[in-house]
Amino acid sequence: MDFAVIKTGGKQYFVEPAKKIKIEKLVAKEGEEFIFNDVLLLEKNGKLSTGEPKVEGAKVAAKVLRQARARKITIIKYKPKKRYRKKQGHRQMFTEVEITRISDKQ
C-alpha cells in the first residue's frame, strides 16, 4: 500500500491513490491534473521516506474534480446588557481532488 503526507493550504493531508479529498482552493480548472511537490512523508513499496522538511523528488499527482463552496457557517456575536448583536455568514471555497499517483525519486 502506497501512501504519502502532503502539505497544501497550510494543512497536512494523508493521501493514497484513488482517495478523494477536499482541500483549500487551488488555482486549477476542473479536469486538470495538479502536482503536489510538498511531500512530507512517503511510503512506496514498503520503504518509508521522511523529509527534512520535504522528501526530495517525490510528487503526488491529483485530478481536480470540482471547485465549489462549502456549506454556510453562521457567526453570531453578542454582548449582554449592551444591545450589541451581530450576525454574519461565510462560505469557504474548496477544491475536491482525486489522487491519481504517488511517485518517488527516480
Protein Blocks (a to p, Z undefined) as FASTA:
>chain_A
ZZddddeehiacdddehiacddddddddehiacddfbdfbdceehiacdddfbcehiacd
dddfbdcdddddddddddehklpacdddddddddddddfbdcddZZ
